Amino acid sequence: MDLHGIHVPLVTPFAADGSVAADALERLAGELLSAGAAGLVALGTTGEPGSLDEHEKRTVVEVLAPVCRAHGAPLAVGVGAGDTRRTAEALAALDGVADAALVTVPAFVRPGPAGVLAHFRYLAERSPVPLIVYHIPYRTGQRLDADVLDEVLRLPGVAGMKYAGGAVDDTAVDLLGRGHRGVLAGDDVQLSAMMAIGAEGGILASAHLATGRYAELADAWHKGEAARARELGHRLAVLARAAFAEPNPAVVKGVLHAQGRIPTPDVRLPLLPATPAAVTTALTRLAAVTG
């Protein structure tokens, strides 16, 4: 699987009665792919999977799969548990449904580098779809060095990595210096900087907004147009900060609702809806990028 460009980890829109707004999800997915997204991710953190029941999760995937097929774009589905066996069972259910799985480093249990490597080796040997490893230590509690991440990326069946280290740090520089394909930025503000040192693109919640501009930024780095990429990257970083001013995906949903693209701005507890001030600021930053 050739991972590149901008992939959008979709929000899960809710209707006024609290149910999953499947029609809005379908429309939003089509809009994003038509605007230049290279692929979509279902049930990532932005999709609030922890608040969805199994029926709702199936609904999300069943809505998105045909949209991606119609656009010739890959669909990745978020999968992950602290337990390797249950993660493997969830992966098995993606056979014939998804093109890849976004799988987090085991959270909370902190199995250590050797345990993380054994976890992904076990999953990669059994998964019916390629794995995109999601390294996000500020959520998982497990910070891994470049040597371990290098070993994970070399496993057969691992297509790439969403790297969300919280900074363009020594680990990112070391890992990307090894020439791996398929490493995608996971921290929205740092997309341009990560692409400058070798990332192929990003999986970015803020790419719901200004999708075409994000695709333009990725294209500029791929073509080596550094001056254009730097200028656009700085402007999109300002937008990304506004999109993450409150817990994700509240601000993104607030903006999408203000644009009339989803029926409500609602998130599910323990998340709270974005404040009007945060939504207004994000809309202002968005207009500065797209206007």
N, C-alpha and C positions, 0 to 999 in steps of 0.2 A: 504494500500500500504506500503510495507516494504522498506523504503529508506535506502540504505547503499552503501558503495563503492564509486567509482569515476564516476561521471557523467560529460560528456563533453558538454559545451554549444557551439554548432557548429558555426564556421564562415560561412558566406555566400560567396562562391567563385564567382568571376565575370570573365566572358570571356573577350577577347580582345575588343569586341564591347560594353562592359558594361552591358550585360545581365547576369542574374543568370546562372552560369555554372552548370546545373542540374546533368550532368554526373559526373563531378568532386565531387559534393556534395555527390552523391550516393556512389562513390568509397571511399571517405574519411570516411563516416559514417561506412561502412563495415569494413574498416581498423581499426578504433578506437574500435569497438565492438570486433573484432577478437583479438585485442591486450590486452583486459582485461577491457575495460570500462564497468561499470555496467548498464549504460543507457545514453541517449542523451537528450539534451535540444535544441529545435528549437526556434529561434527568441528571445533568450536572448540578453543581451546587446552586447555580442560578435558577434552576428549575424547581427548587424546593422539594427534592425527592423525599426528604425525611418527613414531610407533612402529607405525602400522598399515600393512599392505600394501594394495594396491588392492582385493583381494577383500574384505578386512575392512572397508574404507571403504564399499564397495558394500553390504555386509551391514548396516552401521549405518543407512545411508540407507533401504534397503529395509524395514528393521524400523520405522523411525520415521515414514515417509511415511503409511502407512495409519492409524496411531494418531492423527496430527494430523488427517487427513481425517475420521476418526470423531468427533473432538471439535470440528471446525470451527475449528481453530487453525492458524496458519501455521508452516511448517517452513522455517527458514533453514539453509543448509549452508555451512560454512567452506571458503573457497577462497583460495588465495594462494600466490604464488611471487615470487621476485625478478625474474622474467622476464614481461613483459606478454603475450607470445604464448602461453606455457604456461598462464597464468592464464585467458586468453580461451578456450583449448581446454577447460579444466576447467569454465568457466561453460557452454559449449555443451552439455556432458554433463548439465546440470541441467534441460534442457528437458523439461517434463512430469513432473518428479520433485519439485522443490522450489518453494517460493513466493518465495524470495529467497536471495541469497548474501551471506554475511558475508565481506568482502574486505579484507584488511589493506593498509595502506600498505606499499609494497615495503620489505622488511627488508634490512639489511646493505649493499645497494648504495648507499643514500642518494642518490637521483637529483636532489635539490633540489626546491624548491617547483614550478618549472615542469615538471619531469619527473613529479612526482606528479600534477599536474593533467592532463598529457597522458596518463598511464597510465590514470587513471579516465575520462577522456573517451573513450579508445579502447575500454575495457571496456564502458562504459555504452551506447555506440553498437551494440555487438555482442551484449550479453548477452540471453538469452531471459527472464531473471528480473530483478526490481529488485535493486539493490545496496544493501547496508548497509555503509558504509565503516567500517573499524575503525582508529581512530587510537589507537595505543598506543606513544608515542615511547620509553618505557624498554625496549621490546623491539625496535622497528624501527631505533632510532638516528636517526630523522628527526622532529625537532620542528617543527611547522608552526604558523603564527600564524593568528589568526581570519580574516584576509582570505583566505588560501588555503583554509581549511576552508569558508568561506562560498562561495567559487567552486565547490568540489567539491560541496557540498550543492545548489547551483543547477543542476547538470548534469541534463538529462533522463535518466531511468532510475535516478537515485540516490534511494532512498526515505528514507534517514536515515543516522545515524552512531552507532556505539558509541564514546563518548568516554571514554578511559581515560588521562587526562593525568597521573595520579599525584597530583593535587591539584585542589581547586577554585580554579584559578588565574585570572590575568587573562584568559587566552585563553578559558577556559570562560565567564567572566562576559561577555566581549565577544561571543562567538559566540551564546550563548543570549539575549543582549539584542537580537539581530537578529530574533527571532521565528520561527526555523526550527522546523518540526514534525519529529518523528521522531528527535530527538536522545535517545539512551538512555545512561544512566550505565554505565560499564564497571568502575569501581572500587567494590567492594561497600561498603566502609566509608563512602563518600561519597554513597551513593544519596540519602538524605534531603536533604542539602545541595544536591545537583545538581537535585533536583526542586523545591526551594524557589526556585531561580532560573530554572526553565523547562524542565528535562528532562522527557520524557514518561513515563519509566520507566527500566528497566535491563535489562541482560543480565548475570546475576549467578550465579556458581557457588554461592555460599552459599545461594541460593534453592532448591537441592535440599533444604535443611533449613528448616523453618518457612515453607514455601511460602505457606501461607495468610496468615501475618503479613506477608510481603513484599507480597502482593497487597493486603492491608488498608492498608499504608502508602501504596502507590501510589494507591489509591482515596481516601485521606484528602487527599493533596495535590491530586488532581484536583478534589475537592469544596471545596477551600479551607479544610479543617479543620486549620488550622496547629497548634493546641495538641495535638491528638491525634497528628498526624503527627510533631511534634518528639519527643514522649515515646516513641513506638514506634520512631522512627528512631534515637534514642540507644541503645535496647536492642538493636536489630538490628545496629548498628555494633559492639557488643561481641561479638556472635556472629560477625560477619564477620571480625573480627580473629582470633578463635580458629580459624576455618576456613582462614585464610591464614597461620597461625603457622609452617607448613612449606610447601615448594613445592607449589603447586596441581597436581593435585587430590588429593593424598595424604590430607589430613585429611578432606575431604568423603567420599572413598571409605571411610576408616576408620570414620566415623560411620554411613554407609549400611550397611556390613557389620555393625557392632555392632547396628544396628536390624533386621537380618535381611532387608534390602531388596536386597542384591546378594550373590553367593555368596562372594566373596573381597574383601579390601581391596587387592588387588594393583595395582600400577602397573608400567610397564615401564621398564627402564633407558634413560636415566641417572637417572630418578626412583627414589626409594626409598620404601617404605611409611612411613606416619606412625608416629611413636613412640607407645606406649601413653599416655604423659602428655599428648600433644597431643590425642589422641582423647578422653581422659577430660575434659579441659578443655572441649573443644567440646561434648561431651554435657551437661556441667554448664551451659554458657551457653545451650544449646538449651532445656534444661528451664526455665531462668529466663524465656525468652521465651514458651514455649508452655504452661507449667504453670499 
